[in-house]
Amino acid sequence: LFYSFFKTLVGKDVVVELKNDLSICGTLQSVDQYLNINLNDISVTDPNKYPHMMSMKNCFIRGSVVRYVQLPADECDTVELQNAARKEAMQSKSVAATASAAAAGGGGGGGGTGGHGGAH
Amino acid sequence: SRQQALASLASIEEPMDLIRVSLDEIVHVKMRNERELRGRLHAFDSHLNMVLGDVEETVTTLEIDEETYEEVYKATKRTVPMLFVRGDGVILVSPIGSSQAA
């Protein structure tokens, strides 16, 4: 869900805030399934929370070190987001239900044959 | 599968259902490092990654006055129009009535 969402934001300016309190503003160049981020043309945003990386124009950020990504509100269709999240929640619920049904069915079949042996 | 049928009839609310019900509502999110967020929930996934709109972040820090040795809790707030929050920092998500005043 969020992988697709970030793909729609490629080319937009975002501010990535990391878990170590660093904030980096840049243009979203690419994203992957782990939500690792490639940022182009990095610039300063929060004055104190920004490291001095004047040499760097482009960077790769591991998804797991991200705390927040500040997004432009006008680029996000909130209704579409909500519908996609609802759909995703229903999908993962049905996947979990079928998985537990398969597990329960397998357990029931094994118990049945065991019972038969005991009766005899 | 009988249990399954009963569950779908009663639409039993698992934790993720309770969050799903809060979509487009204002939620209160408690995060690691004494941070709290308050904003409108637009999207979430099973990792608890979320997109929140019109969100206010509160960071609570404990500061000690060197002269009086008094402990003071300081809250720093800021607002962001649209924010993606990574799920691994989230502790809890709770609904707030969207008509509730600040």
Backbone of each chain as ProteinMPNN parsed JSONL, in Angstrom:
{"seq_chain_A": "LFYSFFKTLVGKDVVVELKNDLSICGTLQSVDQYLNINLNDISVTDPNKYPHMMSMKNCFIRGSVVRYVQLPADECDTVELQNAARKEAMQSKSVAATASAAAAGGGGGGGGTGGHGGAH", "coords_chain_A": {"N_chain_A": [[0.833, -1.225, 0.0], [1.77, 1.354, 0.984], [4.094, 1.443, -0.453], [3.154, 1.683, -3.116], [1.888, 4.128, -2.759], [4.066, 5.875, -2.203], [5.358, 5.669, -4.629], [3.719, 7.186, -6.251], [4.473, 9.656, -5.435], [6.941, 10.213, -6.455], [9.352, 12.487, -7.614], [8.325, 14.611, -6.297], [8.761, 17.139, -3.738], [9.945, 16.364, -0.561], [10.218, 16.114, 3.051], [12.376, 14.314, 4.952], [12.397, 12.922, 8.092], [14.628, 11.574, 10.297], [15.262, 8.839, 12.611], [17.339, 9.622, 14.207], [16.911, 12.267, 14.609], [17.667, 13.92, 12.518], [16.83, 16.037, 9.798], [15.981, 16.022, 6.433], [15.563, 17.69, 3.44], [14.341, 17.07, 0.178], [14.108, 15.96, -3.284], [12.023, 13.335, -4.141], [13.466, 10.615, -5.492], [13.414, 7.838, -5.866], [11.802, 4.814, -4.635], [11.517, 1.785, -2.681], [10.295, -1.617, -2.0], [10.869, -1.915, 0.69], [10.55, 0.563, 1.551], [12.853, 2.055, 1.462], [14.574, 5.037, 0.591], [15.478, 7.201, -2.066], [16.927, 10.303, -2.318], [17.109, 13.343, -4.098], [19.094, 16.316, -4.796], [19.55, 17.592, -2.208], [18.558, 19.713, 0.488], [18.712, 22.229, 3.122], [16.485, 22.111, 5.884], [15.164, 22.071, 8.72], [17.013, 24.09, 10.762], [18.734, 23.472, 13.052], [18.493, 20.739, 13.256], [19.732, 19.635, 11.142], [22.286, 17.96, 9.454], [25.665, 18.786, 8.569], [26.081, 18.313, 5.439], [27.274, 19.319, 3.1], [28.635, 18.453, 0.903], [27.091, 16.595, -0.318], [24.685, 15.717, -2.777], [22.842, 13.887, -3.414], [21.133, 11.184, -1.866], [20.885, 7.927, -0.309], [18.526, 6.503, 1.712], [18.007, 4.26, 4.304], [15.057, 2.441, 4.816], [14.347, 1.683, 7.437], [15.4, 3.571, 9.18], [13.888, 5.773, 9.086], [11.79, 8.141, 10.654], [9.635, 10.009, 10.245], [7.939, 11.118, 7.222], [7.528, 14.134, 5.78], [4.898, 15.338, 3.931], [3.653, 16.938, 0.917], [0.512, 18.353, 1.268], [-1.283, 18.82, -0.8], [-0.686, 16.962, -2.709], [-1.762, 14.605, -2.007], [-4.395, 12.403, -2.293], [-6.836, 12.144, -0.166], [-9.187, 10.708, 0.112], [-8.889, 8.593, -1.672], [-6.702, 7.343, -0.472], [-7.82, 6.516, 1.954], [-9.765, 4.696, 1.06], [-8.114, 2.777, -0.132], [-6.726, 1.882, 2.119], [-8.779, 0.766, 3.633], [-9.496, -1.334, 1.954], [-7.122, -2.799, 1.944], [-6.999, -3.577, 4.615], [-9.251, -5.258, 4.775], [-8.432, -7.211, 2.997], [-6.137, -8.334, 4.22], [-7.347, -9.358, 6.417], [-9.02, -11.349, 5.365], [-7.126, -13.026, 4.307], [-5.844, -13.879, 6.633], [-7.994, -15.198, 7.797], [-8.511, -17.322, 5.981], [-6.105, -18.635, 6.224], [-6.121, -19.465, 8.911], [-8.335, -21.079, 8.78], [-7.477, -23.103, 7.076], [-5.469, -24.197, 8.677], [-7.027, -25.046, 10.863], [-8.659, -26.905, 9.576], [-6.783, -28.86, 8.783], [-5.88, -29.714, 11.302], [-8.277, -30.771, 12.372], [-8.788, -32.954, 10.642], [-6.595, -34.654, 11.222], [-7.09, -35.198, 13.946], [-9.477, -36.614, 13.735], [-8.856, -39.104, 12.468], [-7.177, -40.128, 14.406], [-8.996, -40.488, 16.507], [-10.637, -42.537, 15.526], [-8.891, -44.737, 15.541], [-8.57, -45.067, 18.285], [-11.152, -45.809, 19.179], [-11.525, -48.37, 18.105]], "CA_chain_A": [[0.0, 0.0, 0.0], [2.575, 2.582, 1.073], [5.043, 1.396, -1.575], [2.46, 2.311, -4.25], [1.656, 5.524, -2.411], [5.294, 6.64, -2.406], [5.671, 5.72, -6.067], [2.976, 8.315, -6.837], [5.083, 10.913, -4.995], [8.275, 10.39, -7.045], [9.465, 13.773, -8.279], [7.836, 15.675, -5.41], [9.659, 17.519, -2.638], [9.511, 15.878, 0.75], [11.183, 16.266, 4.133], [12.494, 13.045, 5.67], [12.95, 13.067, 9.437], [15.173, 10.285, 10.687], [15.154, 8.513, 14.025], [18.367, 10.345, 14.962], [16.502, 13.686, 14.659], [18.115, 14.674, 11.351], [15.78, 16.292, 8.812], [16.57, 16.274, 5.122], [14.578, 18.032, 2.4], [14.86, 16.725, -1.139], [13.138, 15.475, -4.26], [11.953, 11.878, -4.084], [13.914, 10.059, -6.757], [12.88, 6.484, -5.997], [11.438, 4.136, -3.398], [11.384, 0.353, -2.938], [9.32, -2.319, -1.173], [11.207, -1.717, 2.101], [10.42, 2.007, 1.775], [14.123, 2.769, 1.348], [14.318, 6.261, -0.172], [16.556, 7.924, -2.729], [16.586, 11.728, -2.386], [17.974, 14.158, -4.951], [19.155, 17.77, -4.551], [19.244, 17.775, -0.789], [18.735, 21.076, 0.998], [18.482, 22.395, 4.56], [15.138, 22.498, 6.29], [15.306, 22.496, 10.114], [18.408, 24.548, 10.87], [19.568, 22.773, 14.037], [18.397, 19.291, 13.127], [20.263, 19.262, 9.829], [23.726, 17.735, 9.525], [26.387, 19.491, 7.521], [26.442, 17.404, 4.366], [27.309, 20.218, 1.95], [29.22, 17.78, -0.246], [26.202, 15.588, -0.871], [23.509, 16.201, -3.505], [21.899, 12.79, -3.558], [21.434, 10.209, -0.829], [20.066, 6.743, -0.126], [18.144, 6.392, 3.127], [17.415, 2.969, 4.622], [13.693, 2.647, 5.297], [14.169, 1.449, 8.872], [15.858, 4.691, 10.008], [12.968, 6.894, 8.919], [10.738, 8.313, 11.648], [8.502, 10.619, 9.527], [8.171, 11.791, 5.95], [6.56, 15.224, 5.667], [4.402, 15.298, 2.554], [2.808, 18.056, 0.501], [-0.884, 17.934, 1.431], [-2.04, 18.901, -2.052], [-0.367, 15.849, -3.588], [-2.33, 13.374, -1.471], [-5.838, 12.252, -2.388], [-7.117, 11.487, 1.108], [-10.283, 9.759, -0.063], [-8.315, 7.402, -2.302], [-5.872, 6.706, 0.555], [-8.688, 5.844, 2.923], [-10.357, 3.53, 0.398], [-7.065, 1.772, -0.302], [-6.417, 1.32, 3.44], [-9.909, -0.099, 3.988], [-9.383, -2.519, 1.114], [-5.955, -3.541, 2.416], [-7.349, -4.168, 5.913], [-10.158, -6.377, 4.495], [-7.657, -8.265, 2.33], [-5.273, -9.036, 5.171], [-8.248, -10.079, 7.322], [-9.489, -12.564, 4.697], [-5.95, -13.893, 4.208], [-5.667, -14.467, 7.961], [-9.123, -16.108, 8.034], [-8.313, -18.539, 5.202], [-4.935, -19.331, 6.778], [-6.525, -20.149, 10.149], [-9.287, -22.123, 8.375], [-6.656, -24.201, 6.565], [-4.806, -24.805, 9.842], [-8.059, -25.736, 11.65], [-9.087, -28.073, 8.779], [-5.705, -29.853, 8.884], [-5.895, -30.236, 12.685], [-9.5, -31.563, 12.541], [-8.605, -34.211, 9.891], [-5.641, -35.472, 11.986], [-7.765, -35.625, 15.182], [-10.528, -37.582, 13.365], [-8.243, -40.423, 12.232], [-6.665, -40.588, 15.713], [-10.168, -40.94, 17.285], [-11.071, -43.82, 14.972], [-7.974, -45.779, 16.028], [-8.83, -45.246, 19.726], [-12.439, -46.504, 19.369], [-11.279, -49.784, 17.821]], "C_chain_A": [[0.852, 1.253, 0.0], [3.666, 2.619, 0.021], [4.396, 2.073, -2.783], [2.243, 3.792, -4.0], [2.901, 6.367, -2.649], [5.675, 6.712, -3.871], [4.927, 6.866, -6.729], [3.606, 9.652, -6.469], [6.477, 11.132, -5.578], [8.296, 11.693, -7.83], [8.981, 14.923, -7.415], [8.866, 15.967, -4.324], [9.089, 17.039, -1.315], [10.581, 16.209, 1.786], [11.2, 14.956, 4.907], [13.105, 13.321, 7.039], [13.367, 11.682, 9.909], [15.036, 10.068, 12.189], [16.23, 9.21, 14.848], [18.143, 11.85, 14.933], [17.014, 14.517, 13.494], [16.941, 14.864, 10.384], [16.418, 16.672, 7.487], [15.453, 16.56, 4.131], [15.162, 17.654, 1.048], [13.744, 16.277, -2.049], [13.181, 13.959, -4.263], [12.31, 11.298, -5.446], [13.355, 8.654, -6.949], [12.588, 5.897, -4.625], [11.356, 2.643, -3.711], [10.441, -0.283, -1.929], [9.607, -2.161, 0.32], [11.014, -0.262, 2.51], [11.774, 2.655, 2.004], [13.875, 3.917, 0.382], [15.59, 6.78, -0.806], [16.105, 9.368, -2.868], [17.602, 12.467, -3.239], [17.97, 15.608, -4.515], [18.777, 18.103, -3.122], [19.466, 19.22, -0.378], [18.379, 21.109, 2.478], [17.017, 22.688, 4.833], [15.198, 22.981, 7.736], [16.75, 22.866, 10.362], [19.255, 23.74, 11.843], [19.6, 21.262, 13.798], [18.971, 18.816, 11.798], [21.771, 19.067, 9.925], [24.42, 18.474, 8.396], [26.871, 18.49, 6.481], [26.526, 18.208, 3.077], [27.834, 19.517, 0.701], [28.204, 16.928, -0.993], [24.993, 16.203, -1.579], [22.419, 15.148, -3.549], [22.191, 11.79, -2.449], [20.437, 9.062, -0.83], [19.786, 6.609, 1.362], [17.48, 5.041, 3.354], [16.053, 3.195, 5.257], [13.565, 2.589, 6.806], [14.632, 2.61, 9.741], [14.946, 5.908, 9.893], [11.998, 6.944, 10.099], [9.488, 8.857, 10.939], [8.922, 10.988, 8.109], [7.099, 12.862, 5.851], [6.195, 15.367, 4.196], [3.642, 16.563, 2.216], [1.347, 17.626, 0.517], [-1.629, 17.923, 0.106], [-1.717, 17.769, -3.015], [-1.057, 14.559, -3.148], [-3.855, 13.389, -1.601], [-6.289, 11.458, -1.167], [-8.219, 10.441, 0.972], [-9.751, 8.454, -0.651], [-7.476, 6.623, -1.3], [-6.737, 5.896, 1.506], [-9.315, 4.598, 2.309], [-9.342, 2.409, 0.247], [-6.738, 1.1, 1.032], [-7.523, 0.374, 3.89], [-9.792, -1.418, 3.243], [-8.26, -3.418, 1.625], [-6.272, -4.248, 3.735], [-8.269, -5.37, 5.709], [-9.394, -7.532, 3.892], [-6.826, -9.044, 3.323], [-6.123, -9.82, 6.158], [-8.696, -11.373, 6.67], [-8.342, -13.542, 4.517], [-5.737, -14.615, 5.526], [-6.752, -15.5, 8.229], [-8.91, -17.408, 7.271], [-7.124, -19.323, 5.729], [-5.329, -20.101, 8.03], [-7.513, -21.264, 9.829], [-8.523, -23.34, 7.874], [-5.987, -24.937, 7.713], [-5.806, -25.617, 10.649], [-8.504, -26.995, 10.931], [-8.068, -29.192, 8.881], [-5.693, -30.515, 10.252], [-7.08, -31.166, 12.909], [-9.371, -32.93, 11.877], [-7.704, -35.168, 10.658], [-6.301, -36.041, 13.236], [-8.78, -36.72, 14.898], [-9.947, -38.973, 13.205], [-7.706, -40.991, 13.531], [-7.795, -41.176, 16.545], [-10.614, -42.317, 16.837], [-10.228, -44.962, 15.521], [-8.266, -46.108, 17.49], [-10.083, -46.072, 19.968], [-12.257, -48.001, 19.16], [-10.339, -50.345, 18.881]], "O_chain_A": [[0.696, 2.118, -0.862], [4.121, 3.696, -0.364], [5.009, 2.938, -3.409], [2.392, 4.613, -4.904], [2.815, 7.449, -3.229], [6.252, 7.704, -4.314], [5.441, 7.466, -7.674], [3.321, 10.668, -7.101], [7.135, 12.117, -5.245], [7.387, 11.977, -8.61], [9.198, 16.087, -7.754], [9.732, 15.142, -4.034], [7.925, 17.271, -0.992], [11.714, 16.542, 1.436], [10.181, 14.531, 5.451], [14.194, 13.885, 7.139], [12.57, 10.745, 9.92], [14.733, 10.996, 12.939], [16.067, 9.379, 16.057], [19.062, 12.624, 15.197], [16.808, 15.731, 13.485], [16.151, 13.943, 10.18], [17.288, 17.541, 7.43], [14.514, 15.776, 3.994], [16.343, 17.89, 0.792], [12.582, 16.218, -1.648], [14.253, 13.364, -4.375], [11.574, 11.456, -6.42], [12.883, 8.304, -8.031], [13.052, 6.396, -3.6], [11.15, 2.263, -4.864], [9.852, 0.411, -1.1], [8.69, -2.261, 1.136], [11.272, 0.113, 3.654], [11.857, 3.691, 2.663], [13.067, 3.796, -0.539], [16.649, 6.801, -0.178], [15.056, 9.651, -3.448], [18.808, 12.246, -3.119], [16.994, 16.092, -3.942], [17.802, 18.81, -2.869], [20.413, 19.872, -0.817], [17.821, 20.155, 3.021], [16.381, 23.434, 4.088], [15.276, 24.188, 7.968], [17.635, 22.028, 10.187], [20.376, 23.356, 11.51], [20.59, 20.592, 14.094], [18.706, 17.688, 11.383], [22.466, 19.944, 10.437], [23.804, 18.755, 7.368], [27.938, 17.894, 6.626], [25.923, 17.833, 2.071], [27.528, 19.921, -0.421], [28.413, 16.576, -2.153], [24.351, 17.106, -1.042], [21.237, 15.457, -3.699], [23.353, 11.56, -2.114], [19.302, 9.2, -1.286], [20.71, 6.602, 2.176], [16.504, 4.706, 2.682], [15.908, 4.044, 6.136], [12.787, 3.334, 7.401], [14.3, 2.651, 10.926], [15.191, 6.942, 10.517], [11.449, 5.918, 10.5], [8.416, 8.256, 11.015], [10.109, 11.151, 7.826], [5.906, 12.557, 5.84], [7.063, 15.499, 3.333], [3.056, 17.198, 3.093], [0.977, 16.651, -0.139], [-2.52, 17.097, -0.091], [-2.392, 17.617, -4.033], [-0.956, 13.537, -3.826], [-4.52, 14.284, -1.08], [-6.142, 10.237, -1.132], [-8.187, 9.409, 1.642], [-10.102, 7.363, -0.202], [-7.52, 5.393, -1.271], [-6.432, 4.746, 1.822], [-9.39, 3.557, 2.962], [-9.656, 1.239, 0.466], [-6.501, -0.107, 1.077], [-7.252, -0.686, 4.455], [-9.967, -2.489, 3.825], [-8.419, -4.634, 1.728], [-5.858, -5.388, 3.945], [-8.107, -6.391, 6.378], [-9.65, -8.692, 4.215], [-6.803, -10.275, 3.287], [-5.676, -10.839, 6.683], [-8.754, -12.404, 7.34], [-8.548, -14.755, 4.567], [-5.48, -15.819, 5.546], [-6.484, -16.551, 8.813], [-9.101, -18.488, 7.831], [-7.131, -20.553, 5.687], [-4.929, -21.252, 8.204], [-7.539, -22.284, 10.518], [-8.87, -24.475, 8.201], [-5.942, -26.167, 7.722], [-5.505, -26.732, 11.078], [-8.708, -28.034, 11.558], [-8.441, -30.354, 9.048], [-5.517, -31.729, 10.359], [-6.945, -32.211, 13.544], [-9.778, -33.944, 12.444], [-7.999, -36.36, 10.745], [-6.111, -37.212, 13.563], [-8.944, -37.645, 15.695], [-10.491, -39.932, 13.752], [-7.767, -42.201, 13.748], [-7.628, -42.203, 17.203], [-10.934, -43.172, 17.664], [-10.748, -46.007, 15.912], [-8.22, -47.27, 17.894], [-10.1, -46.935, 20.846], [-12.767, -48.809, 19.936], [-9.995, -51.526, 18.837]]}, "seq_chain_B": "SRQQALASLASIEEPMDLIRVSLDEIVHVKMRNERELRGRLHAFDSHLNMVLGDVEETVTTLEIDEETYEEVYKATKRTVPMLFVRGDGVILVSPIGSSQAA", "coords_chain_B": {"N_chain_B": [[-14.57, -23.411, 10.603], [-17.166, -22.781, 11.089], [-16.962, -21.089, 13.148], [-15.696, -19.067, 11.818], [-17.757, -18.261, 10.114], [-19.591, -17.278, 11.982], [-18.041, -15.225, 12.962], [-17.828, -13.489, 10.758], [-20.478, -12.766, 10.493], [-21.061, -11.411, 12.886], [-19.246, -9.456, 12.528], [-16.689, -9.446, 13.971], [-14.539, -7.539, 15.904], [-11.314, -7.313, 15.369], [-8.088, -6.14, 16.493], [-7.027, -4.658, 14.231], [-9.358, -4.037, 12.891], [-10.486, -2.206, 14.563], [-8.836, -0.037, 14.205], [-9.295, 0.409, 11.539], [-11.901, 1.319, 11.587], [-11.473, 3.841, 12.512], [-10.638, 5.371, 10.371], [-10.384, 8.427, 8.596], [-11.053, 9.731, 10.859], [-10.152, 11.677, 13.75], [-7.218, 10.757, 15.384], [-5.317, 9.704, 18.217], [-1.97, 9.198, 18.609], [0.46, 7.379, 20.223], [3.905, 7.452, 20.559], [7.298, 6.12, 20.454], [10.002, 7.501, 22.444], [8.735, 9.516, 23.974], [6.814, 10.855, 22.402], [3.897, 12.278, 20.954], [1.173, 12.151, 18.695], [-1.432, 13.862, 16.992], [-3.947, 13.609, 14.805], [-5.7, 13.442, 11.597], [-6.606, 10.286, 10.513], [-5.585, 8.917, 7.56], [-4.559, 6.713, 6.183], [-3.371, 3.345, 6.762], [-1.337, 0.461, 7.562], [-0.567, -3.082, 8.09], [1.794, -2.957, 9.449], [1.468, -0.811, 10.932], [2.371, 1.511, 9.8], [1.484, 4.806, 8.891], [-0.544, 7.379, 7.372], [-1.101, 10.625, 8.286], [-3.232, 13.479, 8.495], [-3.116, 17.072, 8.85], [-1.63, 17.228, 11.321], [-0.625, 17.38, 14.722], [2.312, 17.407, 16.509], [3.581, 16.417, 19.617], [6.29, 16.749, 21.658], [7.642, 15.595, 24.577], [9.736, 16.724, 27.033], [11.987, 16.357, 29.798], [13.219, 18.743, 31.81], [15.818, 19.927, 33.86], [16.217, 22.449, 36.133], [19.176, 24.056, 36.712], [19.82, 25.709, 38.81], [17.701, 25.753, 40.741], [17.235, 23.08, 40.885], [14.9, 22.042, 40.064], [12.443, 19.931, 38.643], [11.205, 20.171, 35.444], [8.609, 19.623, 33.176], [8.663, 19.83, 29.784], [6.832, 20.701, 26.934], [6.971, 20.404, 23.502], [5.553, 21.604, 20.61], [4.48, 21.055, 17.226], [3.03, 21.595, 13.98], [2.05, 19.742, 11.097], [1.065, 19.591, 7.727], [0.62, 17.151, 6.223], [1.563, 13.9, 6.958], [3.718, 11.089, 6.844], [4.025, 8.292, 8.873], [6.303, 6.058, 10.242], [5.734, 2.696, 11.066], [7.237, 1.3, 13.001], [7.801, 2.958, 15.083], [5.534, 3.342, 16.487], [3.483, 3.109, 19.367], [0.83, 3.105, 20.5], [-2.544, 3.482, 19.191], [-5.308, 5.529, 19.264], [-8.789, 6.323, 19.087], [-10.164, 9.638, 18.853], [-12.97, 11.582, 19.521], [-14.145, 13.198, 16.662], [-15.434, 15.546, 16.947], [-14.505, 16.65, 19.156], [-13.249, 19.272, 21.152], [-10.084, 21.001, 21.164]], "CA_chain_B": [[-15.23, -22.575, 9.591], [-18.413, -22.309, 11.714], [-16.496, -19.925, 13.912], [-15.438, -18.067, 10.798], [-19.052, -17.751, 9.662], [-20.111, -16.469, 13.092], [-17.217, -14.013, 13.056], [-18.151, -12.544, 9.688], [-21.821, -12.264, 10.736], [-21.012, -10.431, 13.963], [-18.071, -8.627, 12.18], [-15.873, -9.373, 15.194], [-13.538, -6.504, 15.75], [-9.933, -7.561, 15.752], [-7.43, -4.832, 16.658], [-6.908, -3.908, 12.978], [-10.685, -3.517, 12.558], [-10.73, -1.013, 15.383], [-8.127, 1.073, 13.575], [-9.975, 0.66, 10.263], [-13.087, 2.11, 11.919], [-11.045, 5.212, 12.794], [-10.208, 6.081, 9.161], [-11.006, 9.738, 8.43], [-11.337, 10.33, 12.165], [-8.948, 12.158, 14.423], [-6.694, 9.753, 16.291], [-4.208, 10.052, 19.087], [-0.945, 8.174, 18.437], [1.567, 7.487, 21.171], [5.085, 6.894, 19.924], [8.486, 6.007, 21.293], [10.709, 8.745, 22.754], [7.869, 10.541, 24.575], [6.185, 11.672, 21.373], [2.488, 11.996, 20.698], [0.658, 12.811, 17.507], [-2.881, 13.979, 16.982], [-4.263, 14.032, 13.455], [-6.742, 12.677, 10.926], [-6.034, 9.068, 9.95], [-5.969, 8.719, 6.16], [-4.185, 5.378, 5.731], [-2.521, 2.578, 7.667], [-1.175, -0.922, 7.123], [-0.406, -4.008, 9.211], [2.975, -2.575, 10.234], [1.084, 0.438, 11.59], [2.74, 2.698, 9.042], [0.256, 5.59, 8.759], [-0.51, 8.744, 6.85], [-1.987, 11.476, 9.082], [-3.393, 14.819, 7.952], [-3.26, 18.162, 9.837], [-1.192, 16.554, 12.549], [0.14, 18.129, 15.71], [3.234, 16.532, 17.235], [4.0, 16.922, 20.926], [7.457, 16.067, 22.207], [7.713, 15.951, 25.998], [11.085, 16.554, 27.585], [12.152, 16.703, 31.208], [14.389, 19.593, 31.979], [16.118, 20.206, 35.267], [16.804, 23.77, 36.354], [20.443, 23.833, 37.409], [19.9, 26.508, 40.049], [16.716, 25.324, 41.737], [17.126, 21.62, 40.797], [13.481, 21.737, 39.902], [12.162, 19.163, 37.422], [10.135, 20.802, 34.665], [8.253, 18.919, 31.95], [8.477, 20.8, 28.703], [6.193, 20.101, 25.761], [7.252, 21.15, 22.274], [4.555, 21.204, 19.619], [4.534, 21.628, 15.88], [1.993, 21.013, 13.137], [2.475, 19.383, 9.756], [-0.175, 19.356, 6.975], [0.426, 15.742, 5.868], [2.743, 13.218, 7.499], [3.817, 9.63, 6.861], [4.64, 7.845, 10.12], [6.732, 4.681, 10.137], [5.056, 1.916, 12.092], [8.046, 0.732, 14.079], [7.889, 3.873, 16.211], [4.207, 3.524, 17.087], [3.135, 2.299, 20.528], [-0.604, 2.872, 20.496], [-3.409, 4.332, 18.383], [-6.603, 5.604, 19.931], [-9.668, 7.298, 18.456], [-10.687, 10.781, 19.599], [-14.165, 12.03, 18.832], [-13.705, 14.278, 15.785], [-16.077, 16.801, 17.318], [-13.948, 17.095, 20.438], [-12.454, 20.504, 21.088], [-8.7, 20.829, 21.605]], "C_chain_B": [[-16.574, -22.071, 10.118], [-18.103, -21.04, 12.496], [-16.272, -18.742, 12.984], [-16.731, -17.407, 10.354], [-19.659, -16.849, 10.731], [-19.367, -15.15, 13.167], [-17.617, -13.011, 11.985], [-19.555, -11.983, 9.877], [-21.784, -11.148, 11.772], [-19.976, -9.361, 13.678], [-17.243, -8.371, 13.428], [-14.706, -8.436, 14.978], [-12.206, -6.978, 16.309], [-9.258, -6.202, 15.875], [-7.373, -4.007, 15.37], [-8.266, -3.341, 12.557], [-10.953, -2.24, 13.312], [-10.013, 0.195, 14.81], [-8.838, 1.445, 12.278], [-11.2, 1.545, 10.484], [-12.727, 3.584, 12.126], [-10.572, 5.974, 11.573], [-11.052, 7.333, 8.989], [-11.489, 10.327, 9.754], [-10.023, 10.839, 12.744], [-8.511, 11.101, 15.432], [-5.55, 10.336, 17.113], [-3.201, 8.907, 19.004], [0.156, 8.4, 19.453], [2.76, 6.781, 20.56], [6.237, 6.8, 20.913], [9.143, 7.374, 21.449], [9.773, 9.861, 23.175], [7.276, 11.462, 23.512], [4.729, 11.287, 21.228], [2.048, 12.771, 19.475], [-0.855, 12.863, 17.611], [-3.235, 14.451, 15.591], [-5.312, 13.136, 12.855], [-6.107, 11.494, 10.219], [-6.53, 8.867, 8.516], [-5.637, 7.33, 5.656], [-3.326, 4.693, 6.774], [-2.33, 1.206, 7.038], [-0.871, -1.805, 8.335], [0.845, -3.728, 10.026], [2.675, -1.381, 11.119], [1.832, 1.636, 11.018], [1.44, 3.474, 8.833], [0.511, 6.874, 7.986], [-1.547, 9.532, 7.643], [-2.049, 12.865, 8.465], [-3.588, 15.826, 9.07], [-2.855, 17.693, 11.219], [-0.371, 17.484, 13.421], [1.004, 17.143, 16.486], [3.616, 17.185, 18.554], [5.167, 16.089, 21.402], [7.611, 16.521, 23.644], [9.11, 15.685, 26.51], [11.115, 16.997, 29.039], [13.406, 17.541, 31.341], [14.577, 19.902, 33.452], [16.802, 21.558, 35.362], [18.045, 23.603, 37.213], [20.515, 24.563, 38.737], [18.961, 25.968, 41.115], [16.614, 23.807, 41.829], [15.675, 21.18, 40.699], [13.299, 20.969, 38.608], [10.987, 19.797, 36.693], [9.869, 19.959, 33.431], [7.952, 19.946, 30.874], [7.851, 20.092, 27.517], [6.433, 20.99, 24.556], [6.283, 20.682, 21.216], [4.895, 21.787, 18.253], [3.469, 20.932, 15.041], [2.527, 20.821, 11.724], [1.213, 19.064, 8.963], [-0.432, 17.889, 6.628], [1.703, 14.993, 6.215], [2.635, 11.712, 7.343], [4.56, 9.254, 8.13], [5.03, 6.381, 9.975], [6.237, 3.881, 11.337], [5.92, 1.459, 13.245], [8.242, 1.695, 15.249], [6.605, 3.98, 17.01], [4.011, 2.576, 18.268], [1.64, 2.037, 20.56], [-1.346, 3.884, 19.641], [-4.771, 4.337, 19.053], [-7.498, 6.616, 19.229], [-9.986, 8.441, 19.416], [-11.931, 11.18, 18.847], [-13.794, 13.199, 17.953], [-14.405, 15.594, 16.093], [-15.493, 17.37, 18.589], [-13.101, 18.349, 20.267], [-11.068, 20.255, 21.609], [-8.586, 21.189, 23.076]], "O_chain_B": [[-17.074, -21.048, 9.651], [-18.864, -20.072, 12.501], [-16.598, -17.597, 13.298], [-16.816, -16.185, 10.227], [-20.181, -15.778, 10.42], [-19.959, -14.097, 13.401], [-17.733, -11.817, 12.263], [-19.821, -10.851, 9.474], [-22.38, -10.088, 11.586], [-19.816, -8.44, 14.479], [-17.112, -7.235, 13.884], [-13.982, -8.536, 13.988], [-11.992, -7.039, 17.52], [-9.804, -5.204, 15.404], [-7.636, -2.805, 15.392], [-8.324, -2.281, 11.934], [-11.564, -1.307, 12.789], [-10.505, 1.32, 14.907], [-8.975, 2.622, 11.947], [-11.5, 2.416, 9.668], [-13.565, 4.467, 11.94], [-10.14, 7.12, 11.703], [-12.264, 7.318, 9.203], [-12.241, 11.301, 9.771], [-8.937, 10.48, 12.289], [-9.313, 10.611, 16.227], [-4.917, 11.323, 16.736], [-3.546, 7.763, 19.299], [0.72, 9.491, 19.534], [2.648, 5.647, 20.095], [6.177, 7.312, 22.031], [8.871, 8.293, 20.676], [9.969, 11.016, 22.797], [7.234, 12.681, 23.683], [4.366, 10.118, 21.362], [2.486, 13.898, 19.243], [-1.478, 12.008, 18.242], [-2.878, 15.566, 15.21], [-5.773, 12.189, 13.492], [-5.184, 11.661, 9.421], [-7.723, 8.674, 8.279], [-6.343, 6.805, 4.795], [-2.643, 5.343, 7.565], [-3.047, 0.824, 6.113], [-0.911, -1.337, 9.473], [0.966, -4.193, 11.159], [3.495, -0.979, 11.944], [1.922, 2.673, 11.674], [0.393, 2.862, 8.62], [1.629, 7.387, 7.949], [-2.722, 9.168, 7.676], [-1.044, 13.375, 7.969], [-4.15, 15.499, 10.116], [-3.638, 17.755, 12.167], [0.456, 18.259, 12.942], [0.502, 16.169, 17.049], [3.936, 18.373, 18.596], [5.058, 14.871, 21.537], [7.702, 17.721, 23.903], [9.611, 14.563, 26.433], [10.373, 17.888, 29.454], [14.509, 17.098, 31.022], [13.614, 20.109, 34.19], [17.843, 21.783, 34.743], [17.972, 23.068, 38.319], [21.176, 24.113, 39.673], [19.368, 25.748, 42.256], [15.977, 23.288, 42.746], [15.282, 20.116, 41.177], [13.912, 21.298, 37.593], [9.903, 19.944, 37.258], [10.803, 19.613, 32.708], [7.096, 20.814, 31.04], [8.289, 19.007, 27.135], [6.136, 22.184, 24.584], [6.193, 19.484, 20.947], [5.505, 22.85, 18.138], [3.054, 19.815, 15.352], [3.33, 21.608, 11.223], [0.357, 18.334, 9.463], [-1.567, 17.424, 6.723], [2.795, 15.398, 5.817], [1.605, 11.118, 7.661], [5.607, 9.826, 8.433], [4.193, 5.548, 9.625], [6.315, 4.337, 12.478], [5.419, 1.248, 14.349], [8.78, 1.311, 16.288], [6.566, 4.613, 18.065], [4.332, 1.391, 18.183], [1.214, 0.885, 20.637], [-0.861, 4.988, 19.393], [-5.323, 3.283, 19.371], [-7.017, 7.67, 18.814], [-10.068, 8.246, 20.629], [-11.94, 11.117, 17.617], [-13.17, 14.139, 18.447], [-14.024, 16.64, 15.568], [-15.91, 18.429, 19.058], [-12.32, 18.45, 19.32], [-10.884, 19.362, 22.436], [-7.499, 21.113, 23.648]]}, "name": "protein", "num_of_chains": 2, "seq": "LFYSFFKTLVGKDVVVELKNDLSICGTLQSVDQYLNINLNDISVTDPNKYPHMMSMKNCFIRGSVVRYVQLPADECDTVELQNAARKEAMQSKSVAATASAAAAGGGGGGGGTGGHGGAHSRQQALASLASIEEPMDLIRVSLDEIVHVKMRNERELRGRLHAFDSHLNMVLGDVEETVTTLEIDEETYEEVYKATKRTVPMLFVRGDGVILVSPIGSSQAA"}
